[in-house]
């Protein structure tokens, strides 16, 4: 559930929106993002037949602006460890919402209509600056960090039977 509360009226509810069914390892896990017009709500729902998805909700009305269902998982066949569940918090910036997924992919969604405009699959081994072996895997937890034309995101989460890894990735703008 997402709630809009009015601070001038002692937190009176303005509207609420149900983004997912809610369950253990379901619903909204780590956090949403806003851009002044919409709230962007990632959903895990790992125990549902079609887990995941990203909702955009109007901050003014509380109505759904758009919904992006989970794409086929980048990691292969759908299992608990390889699904479209979107556990991680998301990051919004002008025109884009970055959403990491349990399938090991990070995707950039258009804030206009939810279309996926960029995807990066982290399901592999990476060379590292300190020469320590690093692999991507399930993404669960913190939101991507965007600063000084760079985006930083971690990949790999082995708890609850998900796919472990240990990499922090940095992406720049060309």
C-alpha positions as CSV (number, residue, x, y, z in Angstrom):
1,X,0.0,0.0,0.0
2,X,1.0,3.6,-0.7
3,X,-0.5,6.4,1.4
4,X,-0.6,10.1,0.9
5,X,-1.0,12.0,4.1
6,X,-1.7,15.6,4.8
7,X,0.8,17.1,7.3
8,X,-1.4,20.2,7.8
9,X,-4.3,17.9,9.0
10,X,-2.3,15.9,11.5
11,X,-1.5,13.2,8.9
12,X,-5.1,12.7,7.6
13,X,-5.2,10.3,4.7
14,X,-5.5,12.1,1.3
15,X,-5.5,8.9,-0.8
16,X,-4.2,5.3,-0.8
17,X,-3.1,3.0,-3.6
18,X,-2.7,-0.8,-3.5
19,X,0.3,-1.7,-5.6
20,X,0.5,-5.4,-4.7
21,X,-1.3,-8.2,-2.8
22,X,1.1,-8.2,0.1
23,X,2.7,-11.3,1.5
24,X,5.9,-12.6,2.9
25,X,8.6,-11.3,0.5
26,X,5.8,-9.5,-1.4
27,X,4.5,-6.1,-1.9
28,X,6.8,-3.1,-1.6
29,X,10.0,-4.2,0.0
30,X,12.6,-1.4,0.3
31,X,11.2,1.9,-1.0
32,X,9.6,4.1,-3.6
33,X,10.7,7.3,-5.4
34,X,8.9,10.4,-6.4
35,X,9.6,13.1,-8.9
36,X,7.0,15.8,-7.9
37,X,4.3,14.4,-10.2
38,X,4.3,10.7,-9.6
39,X,5.3,8.0,-7.1
40,X,7.2,5.0,-8.6
41,X,6.4,1.8,-6.7
42,X,8.3,-1.4,-7.3
43,X,6.6,-4.6,-6.3
44,X,8.2,-8.0,-5.4
45,X,5.3,-10.5,-5.0
46,X,7.8,-13.4,-5.4
47,X,5.2,-16.0,-4.5
48,X,2.7,-15.0,-7.2
49,X,2.7,-16.6,-10.7
50,X,3.8,-13.3,-12.2
51,X,5.9,-11.5,-9.7
52,X,7.2,-7.9,-9.9
53,X,6.1,-4.9,-11.8
54,X,6.5,-1.1,-11.5
55,X,3.6,1.2,-10.8
56,X,3.5,5.0,-11.4
57,X,0.9,6.7,-9.2
58,X,-0.3,10.3,-9.6
59,X,0.7,12.3,-6.4
60,X,-2.4,14.6,-7.0
61,X,-5.1,11.9,-7.3
62,X,-3.6,8.6,-6.1
63,X,-4.7,7.0,-9.4
64,X,-2.4,4.7,-11.5
65,X,-0.7,6.7,-14.2
66,X,0.8,3.5,-15.7
67,X,1.9,0.0,-14.9
68,X,4.9,-1.9,-16.3
69,X,4.6,-5.6,-15.9
70,X,7.9,-7.6,-15.3
71,X,9.6,-8.5,-18.5
72,X,10.9,-12.1,-19.1
73,X,13.7,-12.6,-16.5
74,X,17.3,-11.9,-17.7
75,X,18.5,-14.9,-15.7
76,X,16.5,-17.5,-17.6
77,X,13.7,-19.8,-16.5
78,X,11.3,-18.4,-13.9
79,X,12.1,-19.7,-10.4
80,X,12.1,-18.1,-7.0
81,X,15.8,-17.2,-7.5
82,X,15.2,-16.0,-11.1
83,X,12.0,-13.9,-11.4
84,X,10.8,-10.4,-12.2
85,X,10.3,-9.6,-8.6
86,X,11.4,-6.0,-7.9
87,X,12.6,-6.0,-4.3
88,X,15.0,-3.1,-4.5
89,X,14.2,0.5,-3.9
90,X,14.0,2.6,-7.0
91,X,15.7,5.9,-8.0
92,X,13.9,8.6,-10.0
93,X,15.6,11.4,-12.0
94,X,14.1,13.6,-14.7
95,X,12.5,11.3,-17.3
96,X,13.8,8.0,-15.9
97,X,13.2,5.5,-13.0
98,X,16.0,3.0,-12.4
99,X,14.7,-0.3,-11.0
100,X,16.9,-3.2,-10.1
101,X,15.3,-6.7,-10.2
102,X,15.6,-10.1,-8.7
103,X,16.5,-11.4,-12.2
104,X,19.9,-9.6,-12.0
105,X,19.0,-6.8,-14.4
106,X,18.7,-3.1,-13.8
107,X,16.3,-1.3,-16.1
108,X,15.5,2.3,-16.9
109,X,11.8,3.0,-17.3
110,X,10.4,6.1,-19.0
111,X,8.5,8.2,-16.4
112,X,6.1,9.2,-19.2
113,X,4.7,5.7,-20.0
114,X,6.7,3.0,-18.2
115,X,8.5,1.8,-21.4
116,X,11.9,0.2,-20.7
117,X,14.5,2.4,-22.4
118,X,17.7,0.7,-21.1
119,X,18.5,-2.7,-19.6
120,X,21.8,-4.0,-18.2
121,X,22.1,-7.7,-17.3
122,X,24.5,-8.2,-14.3
123,X,24.4,-12.0,-14.4
124,X,28.1,-12.6,-15.0
125,X,31.6,-12.3,-13.7
126,X,33.1,-8.8,-13.7
127,X,36.8,-7.6,-13.8
128,X,37.4,-5.4,-10.8
129,X,39.8,-2.6,-10.0
130,X,41.2,-4.6,-7.0
131,X,41.3,-7.9,-8.9
132,X,39.0,-9.6,-6.5
133,X,36.6,-12.0,-8.2
134,X,33.1,-10.5,-8.5
135,X,29.8,-11.7,-9.8
136,X,26.4,-10.2,-10.3
137,X,23.2,-12.0,-9.2
138,X,19.8,-11.1,-7.6
139,X,19.3,-7.5,-6.8
140,X,17.5,-6.8,-3.5
141,X,17.9,-3.8,-1.2
142,X,19.3,-0.4,-1.8
143,X,18.3,1.9,-4.6
144,X,20.8,2.8,-7.3
145,X,22.7,6.0,-6.4
146,X,23.0,8.7,-9.1
147,X,25.6,11.5,-8.6
148,X,27.8,13.5,-10.9
149,X,26.7,11.8,-14.1
150,X,27.4,8.4,-12.6
151,X,25.1,5.6,-11.4
152,X,26.2,3.1,-8.8
153,X,24.3,-0.1,-8.1
154,X,25.1,-3.4,-6.2
155,X,24.3,-6.8,-7.6
156,X,24.1,-10.1,-5.8
157,X,21.9,-11.2,-2.9
158,X,22.0,-14.8,-1.7
159,X,19.6,-14.7,1.2
160,X,16.2,-16.4,1.0
161,X,17.4,-18.7,-1.8
162,X,18.2,-15.9,-4.2
163,X,21.3,-15.7,-6.4
164,X,24.4,-14.5,-4.6
165,X,27.0,-12.0,-5.9
166,X,29.3,-9.4,-4.7
167,X,29.7,-6.6,-7.2
168,X,29.3,-2.8,-7.1
169,X,28.9,-1.4,-10.6
170,X,29.5,2.1,-11.8
171,X,27.9,3.4,-15.0
172,X,28.8,6.8,-16.6
173,X,27.2,8.9,-19.3
174,X,29.0,9.1,-22.6
